[in-house]
């Protein structure tokens, strides 16, 4: 899908899944937060099943090192 407004106008979105995470972000966070990577030869693959998407996003948002704050505390 082509992006029609904003700084990425004209580019295509790679957003996918429940949380519409783009592929570069997914490639960055999956190795850190995915609970069950599978090894295929020399690389890991990460299931994109909905329950794993939930776990990865939950862990990512709860990592104060990434955000510099406690997001759940801010939301309360």
PDB file with SEQRES, HELIX, SHEET and CRYST1 records, atoms N, CA, C and O in Angstrom:
SEQRES   1 A   76  UNK UNK UNK UNK UNK UNK UNK UNK UNK UNK UNK UNK UNK          
SEQRES   2 A   76  UNK UNK UNK UNK UNK UNK UNK UNK UNK UNK UNK UNK UNK          
SEQRES   3 A   76  UNK UNK UNK UNK UNK UNK UNK UNK UNK UNK UNK UNK UNK          
SEQRES   4 A   76  UNK UNK UNK UNK UNK UNK UNK UNK UNK UNK UNK UNK UNK          
SEQRES   5 A   76  UNK UNK UNK UNK UNK UNK UNK UNK UNK UNK UNK UNK UNK          
SEQRES   6 A   76  UNK UNK UNK UNK UNK UNK UNK UNK UNK UNK UNK                  
HELIX    1 AA1 UNK A   23  UNK A   33  1                                  11    
HELIX    2 AA2 UNK A   50  UNK A   61  1                                  12    
HELIX    3 AA3 UNK A   64  UNK A   67  1                                   4    
HELIX    4 AA4 UNK A   71  UNK A   75  1                                   5    
SHEET    1 AA1 2 UNK A  38  UNK A  40  0                                        
SHEET    2 AA1 2 UNK A  43  UNK A  45 -1                                        
CRYST1    1.000    1.000    1.000  90.00  90.00  90.00 P 1           1          
ATOM      1  N   UNK A   1       0.846  -1.179   0.000  1.00  0.00           N  
ATOM      2  CA  UNK A   1       0.000   0.000   0.000  1.00  0.00           C  
ATOM      3  C   UNK A   1       0.889   1.239   0.000  1.00  0.00           C  
ATOM      4  O   UNK A   1       1.841   1.317   0.776  1.00  0.00           O  
ATOM      5  N   UNK A   2       0.592   2.187  -0.846  1.00  0.00           N  
ATOM      6  CA  UNK A   2       1.383   3.417  -0.944  1.00  0.00           C  
ATOM      7  C   UNK A   2       0.965   4.389   0.153  1.00  0.00           C  
ATOM      8  O   UNK A   2      -0.223   4.597   0.400  1.00  0.00           O  
ATOM      9  N   UNK A   3       1.954   4.976   0.799  1.00  0.00           N  
ATOM     10  CA  UNK A   3       1.715   5.970   1.851  1.00  0.00           C  
ATOM     11  C   UNK A   3       1.368   7.283   1.165  1.00  0.00           C  
ATOM     12  O   UNK A   3       2.084   7.722   0.265  1.00  0.00           O  
ATOM     13  N   UNK A   4       0.257   7.923   1.589  1.00  0.00           N  
ATOM     14  CA  UNK A   4      -0.234   9.115   0.888  1.00  0.00           C  
ATOM     15  C   UNK A   4       0.021  10.429   1.625  1.00  0.00           C  
ATOM     16  O   UNK A   4      -0.110  11.496   1.025  1.00  0.00           O  
ATOM     17  N   UNK A   5       0.377  10.383   2.894  1.00  0.00           N  
ATOM     18  CA  UNK A   5       0.683  11.616   3.630  1.00  0.00           C  
ATOM     19  C   UNK A   5       1.853  11.367   4.572  1.00  0.00           C  
ATOM     20  O   UNK A   5       2.165  10.225   4.909  1.00  0.00           O  
ATOM     21  N   UNK A   6       2.492  12.449   4.990  1.00  0.00           N  
ATOM     22  CA  UNK A   6       3.571  12.342   5.964  1.00  0.00           C  
ATOM     23  C   UNK A   6       4.944  12.250   5.328  1.00  0.00           C  
ATOM     24  O   UNK A   6       5.087  12.373   4.111  1.00  0.00           O  
ATOM     25  N   UNK A   7       5.952  12.032   6.158  1.00  0.00           N  
ATOM     26  CA  UNK A   7       7.333  12.057   5.665  1.00  0.00           C  
ATOM     27  C   UNK A   7       7.686  10.920   4.714  1.00  0.00           C  
ATOM     28  O   UNK A   7       8.689  11.000   4.005  1.00  0.00           O  
ATOM     29  N   UNK A   8       6.884   9.872   4.689  1.00  0.00           N  
ATOM     30  CA  UNK A   8       7.156   8.731   3.811  1.00  0.00           C  
ATOM     31  C   UNK A   8       6.229   8.667   2.603  1.00  0.00           C  
ATOM     32  O   UNK A   8       6.068   7.605   2.003  1.00  0.00           O  
ATOM     33  N   UNK A   9       5.617   9.794   2.241  1.00  0.00           N  
ATOM     34  CA  UNK A   9       4.706   9.845   1.099  1.00  0.00           C  
ATOM     35  C   UNK A   9       5.370   9.249  -0.141  1.00  0.00           C  
ATOM     36  O   UNK A   9       6.505   9.578  -0.484  1.00  0.00           O  
ATOM     37  N   UNK A  10       4.629   8.370  -0.794  1.00  0.00           N  
ATOM     38  CA  UNK A  10       5.116   7.749  -2.013  1.00  0.00           C  
ATOM     39  C   UNK A  10       5.788   6.405  -1.787  1.00  0.00           C  
ATOM     40  O   UNK A  10       5.888   5.596  -2.710  1.00  0.00           O  
ATOM     41  N   UNK A  11       6.248   6.163  -0.568  1.00  0.00           N  
ATOM     42  CA  UNK A  11       6.837   4.861  -0.248  1.00  0.00           C  
ATOM     43  C   UNK A  11       5.726   3.851   0.001  1.00  0.00           C  
ATOM     44  O   UNK A  11       4.566   4.210   0.202  1.00  0.00           O  
ATOM     45  N   UNK A  12       6.104   2.607  -0.017  1.00  0.00           N  
ATOM     46  CA  UNK A  12       5.142   1.551   0.286  1.00  0.00           C  
ATOM     47  C   UNK A  12       5.331   1.095   1.721  1.00  0.00           C  
ATOM     48  O   UNK A  12       6.459   0.958   2.193  1.00  0.00           O  
ATOM     49  N   UNK A  13       4.245   0.866   2.400  1.00  0.00           N  
ATOM     50  CA  UNK A  13       4.296   0.398   3.778  1.00  0.00           C  
ATOM     51  C   UNK A  13       4.519  -1.106   3.809  1.00  0.00           C  
ATOM     52  O   UNK A  13       3.970  -1.848   2.994  1.00  0.00           O  
ATOM     53  N   UNK A  14       5.326  -1.539   4.755  1.00  0.00           N  
ATOM     54  CA  UNK A  14       5.520  -2.972   4.988  1.00  0.00           C  
ATOM     55  C   UNK A  14       4.787  -3.404   6.251  1.00  0.00           C  
ATOM     56  O   UNK A  14       4.977  -4.520   6.734  1.00  0.00           O  
ATOM     57  N   UNK A  15       3.947  -2.515   6.787  1.00  0.00           N  
ATOM     58  CA  UNK A  15       3.248  -2.802   8.037  1.00  0.00           C  
ATOM     59  C   UNK A  15       2.417  -4.069   7.912  1.00  0.00           C  
ATOM     60  O   UNK A  15       1.732  -4.301   6.916  1.00  0.00           O  
ATOM     61  N   UNK A  16       2.505  -4.889   8.976  1.00  0.00           N  
ATOM     62  CA  UNK A  16       1.779  -6.159   8.952  1.00  0.00           C  
ATOM     63  C   UNK A  16       1.405  -6.560  10.369  1.00  0.00           C  
ATOM     64  O   UNK A  16       1.977  -6.083  11.349  1.00  0.00           O  
ATOM     65  N   UNK A  17       0.438  -7.440  10.443  1.00  0.00           N  
ATOM     66  CA  UNK A  17       0.055  -8.019  11.724  1.00  0.00           C  
ATOM     67  C   UNK A  17      -0.886  -7.157  12.539  1.00  0.00           C  
ATOM     68  O   UNK A  17      -1.359  -6.110  12.097  1.00  0.00           O  
ATOM     69  N   UNK A  18      -1.138  -7.636  13.742  1.00  0.00           N  
ATOM     70  CA  UNK A  18      -2.078  -6.964  14.646  1.00  0.00           C  
ATOM     71  C   UNK A  18      -1.708  -5.531  14.950  1.00  0.00           C  
ATOM     72  O   UNK A  18      -2.579  -4.679  15.126  1.00  0.00           O  
ATOM     73  N   UNK A  19      -0.397  -5.261  15.011  1.00  0.00           N  
ATOM     74  CA  UNK A  19       0.072  -3.957  15.459  1.00  0.00           C  
ATOM     75  C   UNK A  19       0.644  -3.113  14.325  1.00  0.00           C  
ATOM     76  O   UNK A  19       1.172  -2.026  14.559  1.00  0.00           O  
ATOM     77  N   UNK A  20       0.539  -3.612  13.102  1.00  0.00           N  
ATOM     78  CA  UNK A  20       1.008  -2.891  11.916  1.00  0.00           C  
ATOM     79  C   UNK A  20       2.453  -2.413  12.082  1.00  0.00           C  
ATOM     80  O   UNK A  20       2.770  -1.249  11.836  1.00  0.00           O  
ATOM     81  N   UNK A  21       3.307  -3.325  12.498  1.00  0.00           N  
ATOM     82  CA  UNK A  21       4.726  -3.032  12.677  1.00  0.00           C  
ATOM     83  C   UNK A  21       5.430  -3.224  11.334  1.00  0.00           C  
ATOM     84  O   UNK A  21       5.214  -4.223  10.647  1.00  0.00           O  
ATOM     85  N   UNK A  22       6.273  -2.258  10.969  1.00  0.00           N  
ATOM     86  CA  UNK A  22       6.987  -2.363   9.697  1.00  0.00           C  
ATOM     87  C   UNK A  22       8.121  -3.385   9.807  1.00  0.00           C  
ATOM     88  O   UNK A  22       8.580  -3.710  10.902  1.00  0.00           O  
ATOM     89  N   UNK A  23       8.561  -3.881   8.652  1.00  0.00           N  
ATOM     90  CA  UNK A  23       9.516  -4.990   8.645  1.00  0.00           C  
ATOM     91  C   UNK A  23      10.845  -4.657   9.314  1.00  0.00           C  
ATOM     92  O   UNK A  23      11.436  -5.531   9.948  1.00  0.00           O  
ATOM     93  N   UNK A  24      11.335  -3.427   9.195  1.00  0.00           N  
ATOM     94  CA  UNK A  24      12.610  -3.095   9.830  1.00  0.00           C  
ATOM     95  C   UNK A  24      12.494  -3.085  11.349  1.00  0.00           C  
ATOM     96  O   UNK A  24      13.421  -3.505  12.043  1.00  0.00           O  
ATOM     97  N   UNK A  25      11.376  -2.615  11.868  1.00  0.00           N  
ATOM     98  CA  UNK A  25      11.156  -2.645  13.312  1.00  0.00           C  
ATOM     99  C   UNK A  25      10.998  -4.078  13.785  1.00  0.00           C  
ATOM    100  O   UNK A  25      11.547  -4.459  14.818  1.00  0.00           O  
ATOM    101  N   UNK A  26      10.257  -4.864  13.041  1.00  0.00           N  
ATOM    102  CA  UNK A  26      10.069  -6.273  13.394  1.00  0.00           C  
ATOM    103  C   UNK A  26      11.405  -7.009  13.436  1.00  0.00           C  
ATOM    104  O   UNK A  26      11.656  -7.796  14.349  1.00  0.00           O  
ATOM    105  N   UNK A  27      12.254  -6.756  12.454  1.00  0.00           N  
ATOM    106  CA  UNK A  27      13.563  -7.409  12.406  1.00  0.00           C  
ATOM    107  C   UNK A  27      14.437  -6.994  13.588  1.00  0.00           C  
ATOM    108  O   UNK A  27      15.309  -7.752  14.013  1.00  0.00           O  
ATOM    109  N   UNK A  28      14.209  -5.812  14.108  1.00  0.00           N  
ATOM    110  CA  UNK A  28      14.974  -5.312  15.247  1.00  0.00           C  
ATOM    111  C   UNK A  28      14.464  -5.880  16.573  1.00  0.00           C  
ATOM    112  O   UNK A  28      15.260  -6.239  17.440  1.00  0.00           O  
ATOM    113  N   UNK A  29      13.147  -5.961  16.732  1.00  0.00           N  
ATOM    114  CA  UNK A  29      12.607  -6.352  18.040  1.00  0.00           C  
ATOM    115  C   UNK A  29      12.379  -7.852  18.207  1.00  0.00           C  
ATOM    116  O   UNK A  29      12.447  -8.360  19.326  1.00  0.00           O  
ATOM    117  N   UNK A  30      12.111  -8.567  17.120  1.00  0.00           N  
ATOM    118  CA  UNK A  30      11.853 -10.012  17.248  1.00  0.00           C  
ATOM    119  C   UNK A  30      13.003 -10.763  17.912  1.00  0.00           C  
ATOM    120  O   UNK A  30      12.747 -11.585  18.791  1.00  0.00           O  
ATOM    121  N   UNK A  31      14.265 -10.519  17.532  1.00  0.00           N  
ATOM    122  CA  UNK A  31      15.344 -11.260  18.187  1.00  0.00           C  
ATOM    123  C   UNK A  31      15.446 -10.990  19.689  1.00  0.00           C  
ATOM    124  O   UNK A  31      15.890 -11.857  20.442  1.00  0.00           O  
ATOM    125  N   UNK A  32      15.045  -9.811  20.127  1.00  0.00           N  
ATOM    126  CA  UNK A  32      15.122  -9.460  21.545  1.00  0.00           C  
ATOM    127  C   UNK A  32      13.962  -9.998  22.363  1.00  0.00           C  
ATOM    128  O   UNK A  32      14.151 -10.397  23.512  1.00  0.00           O  
ATOM    129  N   UNK A  33      12.771 -10.016  21.795  1.00  0.00           N  
ATOM    130  CA  UNK A  33      11.573 -10.252  22.599  1.00  0.00           C  
ATOM    131  C   UNK A  33      10.781 -11.505  22.255  1.00  0.00           C  
ATOM    132  O   UNK A  33       9.889 -11.886  23.014  1.00  0.00           O  
ATOM    133  N   UNK A  34      11.076 -12.150  21.146  1.00  0.00           N  
ATOM    134  CA  UNK A  34      10.315 -13.346  20.757  1.00  0.00           C  
ATOM    135  C   UNK A  34      10.679 -14.491  21.699  1.00  0.00           C  
ATOM    136  O   UNK A  34      11.863 -14.753  21.913  1.00  0.00           O  
ATOM    137  N   UNK A  35       9.684 -15.178  22.265  1.00  0.00           N  
ATOM    138  CA  UNK A  35       9.963 -16.217  23.264  1.00  0.00           C  
ATOM    139  C   UNK A  35      10.426 -17.550  22.682  1.00  0.00           C  
ATOM    140  O   UNK A  35      10.963 -18.383  23.412  1.00  0.00           O  
ATOM    141  N   UNK A  36      10.228 -17.766  21.388  1.00  0.00           N  
ATOM    142  CA  UNK A  36      10.462 -19.103  20.857  1.00  0.00           C  
ATOM    143  C   UNK A  36      10.979 -19.074  19.414  1.00  0.00           C  
ATOM    144  O   UNK A  36      10.301 -19.558  18.508  1.00  0.00           O  
ATOM    145  N   UNK A  37      12.177 -18.508  19.192  1.00  0.00           N  
ATOM    146  CA  UNK A  37      12.685 -18.506  17.817  1.00  0.00           C  
ATOM    147  C   UNK A  37      13.035 -19.922  17.379  1.00  0.00           C  
ATOM    148  O   UNK A  37      13.461 -20.742  18.193  1.00  0.00           O  
ATOM    149  N   UNK A  38      12.856 -20.203  16.103  1.00  0.00           N  
ATOM    150  CA  UNK A  38      13.246 -21.520  15.600  1.00  0.00           C  
ATOM    151  C   UNK A  38      14.507 -21.355  14.761  1.00  0.00           C  
ATOM    152  O   UNK A  38      14.624 -20.411  13.980  1.00  0.00           O  
ATOM    153  N   UNK A  39      15.438 -22.268  14.926  1.00  0.00           N  
ATOM    154  CA  UNK A  39      16.703 -22.227  14.198  1.00  0.00           C  
ATOM    155  C   UNK A  39      16.554 -22.959  12.871  1.00  0.00           C  
ATOM    156  O   UNK A  39      16.116 -24.109  12.830  1.00  0.00           O  
ATOM    157  N   UNK A  40      16.918 -22.290  11.802  1.00  0.00           N  
ATOM    158  CA  UNK A  40      16.935 -22.889  10.474  1.00  0.00           C  
ATOM    159  C   UNK A  40      18.337 -22.646   9.917  1.00  0.00           C  
ATOM    160  O   UNK A  40      18.687 -21.528   9.540  1.00  0.00           O  
ATOM    161  N   UNK A  41      19.111 -23.693   9.876  1.00  0.00           N  
ATOM    162  CA  UNK A  41      20.514 -23.593   9.428  1.00  0.00           C  
ATOM    163  C   UNK A  41      21.262 -22.580  10.297  1.00  0.00           C  
ATOM    164  O   UNK A  41      21.507 -22.840  11.475  1.00  0.00           O  
ATOM    165  N   UNK A  42      21.623 -21.437   9.731  1.00  0.00           N  
ATOM    166  CA  UNK A  42      22.447 -20.457  10.442  1.00  0.00           C  
ATOM    167  C   UNK A  42      21.683 -19.219  10.907  1.00  0.00           C  
ATOM    168  O   UNK A  42      22.299 -18.272  11.395  1.00  0.00           O  
ATOM    169  N   UNK A  43      20.375 -19.206  10.770  1.00  0.00           N  
ATOM    170  CA  UNK A  43      19.605 -18.033  11.172  1.00  0.00           C  
ATOM    171  C   UNK A  43      18.372 -18.460  11.956  1.00  0.00           C  
ATOM    172  O   UNK A  43      17.961 -19.621  11.933  1.00  0.00           O  
ATOM    173  N   UNK A  44      17.807 -17.502  12.637  1.00  0.00           N  
ATOM    174  CA  UNK A  44      16.585 -17.748  13.404  1.00  0.00           C  
ATOM    175  C   UNK A  44      15.391 -17.242  12.615  1.00  0.00           C  
ATOM    176  O   UNK A  44      15.487 -16.259  11.881  1.00  0.00           O  
ATOM    177  N   UNK A  45      14.277 -17.918  12.774  1.00  0.00           N  
ATOM    178  CA  UNK A  45      13.034 -17.402  12.201  1.00  0.00           C  
ATOM    179  C   UNK A  45      12.061 -17.224  13.360  1.00  0.00           C  
ATOM    180  O   UNK A  45      12.152 -17.906  14.381  1.00  0.00           O  
ATOM    181  N   UNK A  46      11.149 -16.312  13.185  1.00  0.00           N  
ATOM    182  CA  UNK A  46      10.247 -15.931  14.264  1.00  0.00           C  
ATOM    183  C   UNK A  46       8.806 -16.085  13.805  1.00  0.00           C  
ATOM    184  O   UNK A  46       8.392 -15.482  12.815  1.00  0.00           O  
ATOM    185  N   UNK A  47       8.049 -16.892  14.528  1.00  0.00           N  
ATOM    186  CA  UNK A  47       6.651 -17.097  14.182  1.00  0.00           C  
ATOM    187  C   UNK A  47       5.900 -15.776  14.255  1.00  0.00           C  
ATOM    188  O   UNK A  47       6.116 -14.964  15.155  1.00  0.00           O  
ATOM    189  N   UNK A  48       5.017 -15.584  13.290  1.00  0.00           N  
ATOM    190  CA  UNK A  48       4.203 -14.369  13.236  1.00  0.00           C  
ATOM    191  C   UNK A  48       2.785 -14.650  13.715  1.00  0.00           C  
ATOM    192  O   UNK A  48       1.873 -13.864  13.456  1.00  0.00           O  
ATOM    193  N   UNK A  49       2.595 -15.767  14.415  1.00  0.00           N  
ATOM    194  CA  UNK A  49       1.276 -16.104  14.960  1.00  0.00           C  
ATOM    195  C   UNK A  49       0.817 -14.986  15.901  1.00  0.00           C  
ATOM    196  O   UNK A  49       1.651 -14.363  16.559  1.00  0.00           O  
ATOM    197  N   UNK A  50      -0.493 -14.717  15.979  1.00  0.00           N  
ATOM    198  CA  UNK A  50      -0.995 -13.623  16.801  1.00  0.00           C  
ATOM    199  C   UNK A  50      -0.506 -13.648  18.252  1.00  0.00           C  
ATOM    200  O   UNK A  50      -0.200 -12.596  18.814  1.00  0.00           O  
ATOM    201  N   UNK A  51      -0.428 -14.831  18.862  1.00  0.00           N  
ATOM    202  CA  UNK A  51       0.007 -14.871  20.264  1.00  0.00           C  
ATOM    203  C   UNK A  51       1.460 -14.422  20.407  1.00  0.00           C  
ATOM    204  O   UNK A  51       1.823 -13.819  21.418  1.00  0.00           O  
ATOM    205  N   UNK A  52       2.289 -14.708  19.412  1.00  0.00           N  
ATOM    206  CA  UNK A  52       3.673 -14.253  19.471  1.00  0.00           C  
ATOM    207  C   UNK A  52       3.775 -12.757  19.197  1.00  0.00           C  
ATOM    208  O   UNK A  52       4.619 -12.077  19.781  1.00  0.00           O  
ATOM    209  N   UNK A  53       2.932 -12.246  18.323  1.00  0.00           N  
ATOM    210  CA  UNK A  53       2.900 -10.799  18.113  1.00  0.00           C  
ATOM    211  C   UNK A  53       2.577 -10.089  19.422  1.00  0.00           C  
ATOM    212  O   UNK A  53       3.210  -9.092  19.769  1.00  0.00           O  
ATOM    213  N   UNK A  54       1.592 -10.607  20.144  1.00  0.00           N  
ATOM    214  CA  UNK A  54       1.213 -10.015  21.431  1.00  0.00           C  
ATOM    215  C   UNK A  54       2.385 -10.012  22.414  1.00  0.00           C  
ATOM    216  O   UNK A  54       2.655  -9.003  23.065  1.00  0.00           O  
ATOM    217  N   UNK A  55       3.071 -11.141  22.515  1.00  0.00           N  
ATOM    218  CA  UNK A  55       4.184 -11.252  23.465  1.00  0.00           C  
ATOM    219  C   UNK A  55       5.309 -10.286  23.097  1.00  0.00           C  
ATOM    220  O   UNK A  55       5.839  -9.587  23.961  1.00  0.00           O  
ATOM    221  N   UNK A  56       5.670 -10.250  21.818  1.00  0.00           N  
ATOM    222  CA  UNK A  56       6.760  -9.375  21.382  1.00  0.00           C  
ATOM    223  C   UNK A  56       6.421  -7.918  21.663  1.00  0.00           C  
ATOM    224  O   UNK A  56       7.248  -7.190  22.213  1.00  0.00           O  
ATOM    225  N   UNK A  57       5.237  -7.484  21.300  1.00  0.00           N  
ATOM    226  CA  UNK A  57       4.848  -6.086  21.519  1.00  0.00           C  
ATOM    227  C   UNK A  57       4.751  -5.778  23.009  1.00  0.00           C  
ATOM    228  O   UNK A  57       5.192  -4.716  23.446  1.00  0.00           O  
ATOM    229  N   UNK A  58       4.186  -6.679  23.786  1.00  0.00           N  
ATOM    230  CA  UNK A  58       4.092  -6.465  25.235  1.00  0.00           C  
ATOM    231  C   UNK A  58       5.484  -6.301  25.844  1.00  0.00           C  
ATOM    232  O   UNK A  58       5.719  -5.373  26.619  1.00  0.00           O  
ATOM    233  N   UNK A  59       6.394  -7.186  25.499  1.00  0.00           N  
ATOM    234  CA  UNK A  59       7.758  -7.115  26.047  1.00  0.00           C  
ATOM    235  C   UNK A  59       8.479  -5.848  25.584  1.00  0.00           C  
ATOM    236  O   UNK A  59       9.199  -5.214  26.356  1.00  0.00           O  
ATOM    237  N   UNK A  60       8.278  -5.495  24.333  1.00  0.00           N  
ATOM    238  CA  UNK A  60       8.909  -4.286  23.779  1.00  0.00           C  
ATOM    239  C   UNK A  60       8.422  -3.037  24.513  1.00  0.00           C  
ATOM    240  O   UNK A  60       9.224  -2.196  24.918  1.00  0.00           O  
ATOM    241  N   UNK A  61       7.115  -2.923  24.680  1.00  0.00           N  
ATOM    242  CA  UNK A  61       6.560  -1.747  25.345  1.00  0.00           C  
ATOM    243  C   UNK A  61       6.885  -1.700  26.832  1.00  0.00           C  
ATOM    244  O   UNK A  61       6.837  -0.632  27.442  1.00  0.00           O  
ATOM    245  N   UNK A  62       7.212  -2.837  27.414  1.00  0.00           N  
ATOM    246  CA  UNK A  62       7.564  -2.895  28.834  1.00  0.00           C  
ATOM    247  C   UNK A  62       9.058  -2.826  29.078  1.00  0.00           C  
ATOM    248  O   UNK A  62       9.507  -3.072  30.197  1.00  0.00           O  
ATOM    249  N   UNK A  63       9.838  -2.499  28.061  1.00  0.00           N  
ATOM    250  CA  UNK A  63      11.283  -2.399  28.210  1.00  0.00           C  
ATOM    251  C   UNK A  63      11.671  -0.938  28.441  1.00  0.00           C  
ATOM    252  O   UNK A  63      11.755  -0.166  27.486  1.00  0.00           O  
ATOM    253  N   UNK A  64      11.907  -0.549  29.694  1.00  0.00           N  
ATOM    254  CA  UNK A  64      12.215   0.855  29.974  1.00  0.00           C  
ATOM    255  C   UNK A  64      13.530   1.324  29.352  1.00  0.00           C  
ATOM    256  O   UNK A  64      13.736   2.526  29.182  1.00  0.00           O  
ATOM    257  N   UNK A  65      14.420   0.392  29.011  1.00  0.00           N  
ATOM    258  CA  UNK A  65      15.678   0.784  28.360  1.00  0.00           C  
ATOM    259  C   UNK A  65      15.410   1.341  26.961  1.00  0.00           C  
ATOM    260  O   UNK A  65      16.121   2.232  26.496  1.00  0.00           O  
ATOM    261  N   UNK A  66      14.398   0.822  26.307  1.00  0.00           N  
ATOM    262  CA  UNK A  66      14.055   1.287  24.953  1.00  0.00           C  
ATOM    263  C   UNK A  66      13.386   2.652  25.007  1.00  0.00           C  
ATOM    264  O   UNK A  66      13.709   3.543  24.220  1.00  0.00           O  
ATOM    265  N   UNK A  67      12.456   2.810  25.936  1.00  0.00           N  
ATOM    266  CA  UNK A  67      11.605   3.995  25.956  1.00  0.00           C  
ATOM    267  C   UNK A  67      12.086   5.068  26.926  1.00  0.00           C  
ATOM    268  O   UNK A  67      11.641   6.213  26.847  1.00  0.00           O  
ATOM    269  N   UNK A  68      12.985   4.716  27.837  1.00  0.00           N  
ATOM    270  CA  UNK A  68      13.461   5.687  28.816  1.00  0.00           C  
ATOM    271  C   UNK A  68      12.434   6.027  29.875  1.00  0.00           C  
ATOM    272  O   UNK A  68      12.572   7.020  30.590  1.00  0.00           O  
ATOM    273  N   UNK A  69      11.400   5.199  29.976  1.00  0.00           N  
ATOM    274  CA  UNK A  69      10.341   5.421  30.960  1.00  0.00           C  
ATOM    275  C   UNK A  69       9.547   4.140  31.139  1.00  0.00           C  
ATOM    276  O   UNK A  69       9.723   3.178  30.391  1.00  0.00           O  
ATOM    277  N   UNK A  70       8.680   4.134  32.125  1.00  0.00           N  
ATOM    278  CA  UNK A  70       7.775   3.016  32.354  1.00  0.00           C  
ATOM    279  C   UNK A  70       6.435   3.378  31.709  1.00  0.00           C  
ATOM    280  O   UNK A  70       5.636   4.117  32.285  1.00  0.00           O  
ATOM    281  N   UNK A  71       6.200   2.847  30.504  1.00  0.00           N  
ATOM    282  CA  UNK A  71       4.999   3.203  29.752  1.00  0.00           C  
ATOM    283  C   UNK A  71       3.729   2.812  30.515  1.00  0.00           C  
ATOM    284  O   UNK A  71       2.772   3.586  30.534  1.00  0.00           O  
ATOM    285  N   UNK A  72       3.698   1.642  31.138  1.00  0.00           N  
ATOM    286  CA  UNK A  72       2.482   1.239  31.854  1.00  0.00           C  
ATOM    287  C   UNK A  72       2.182   2.207  32.993  1.00  0.00           C  
ATOM    288  O   UNK A  72       1.017   2.482  33.282  1.00  0.00           O  
ATOM    289  N   UNK A  73       3.208   2.716  33.630  1.00  0.00           N  
ATOM    290  CA  UNK A  73       3.007   3.702  34.708  1.00  0.00           C  
ATOM    291  C   UNK A  73       2.431   5.000  34.135  1.00  0.00           C  
ATOM    292  O   UNK A  73       1.542   5.607  34.731  1.00  0.00           O  
ATOM    293  N   UNK A  74       2.936   5.412  32.996  1.00  0.00           N  
ATOM    294  CA  UNK A  74       2.415   6.627  32.361  1.00  0.00           C  
ATOM    295  C   UNK A  74       0.954   6.475  31.964  1.00  0.00           C  
ATOM    296  O   UNK A  74       0.175   7.424  32.061  1.00  0.00           O  
ATOM    297  N   UNK A  75       0.584   5.280  31.517  1.00  0.00           N  
ATOM    298  CA  UNK A  75      -0.795   5.045  31.105  1.00  0.00           C  
ATOM    299  C   UNK A  75      -1.767   5.013  32.288  1.00  0.00           C  
ATOM    300  O   UNK A  75      -2.949   5.323  32.142  1.00  0.00           O  
ATOM    301  N   UNK A  76      -1.262   4.642  33.434  1.00  0.00           N  
ATOM    302  CA  UNK A  76      -2.126   4.631  34.626  1.00  0.00           C  
ATOM    303  C   UNK A  76      -2.418   6.035  35.034  1.00  0.00           C  
ATOM    304  O   UNK A  76      -3.128   6.258  36.014  1.00  0.00           O  
TER     305      UNK A  76                                                      
END                                                                             
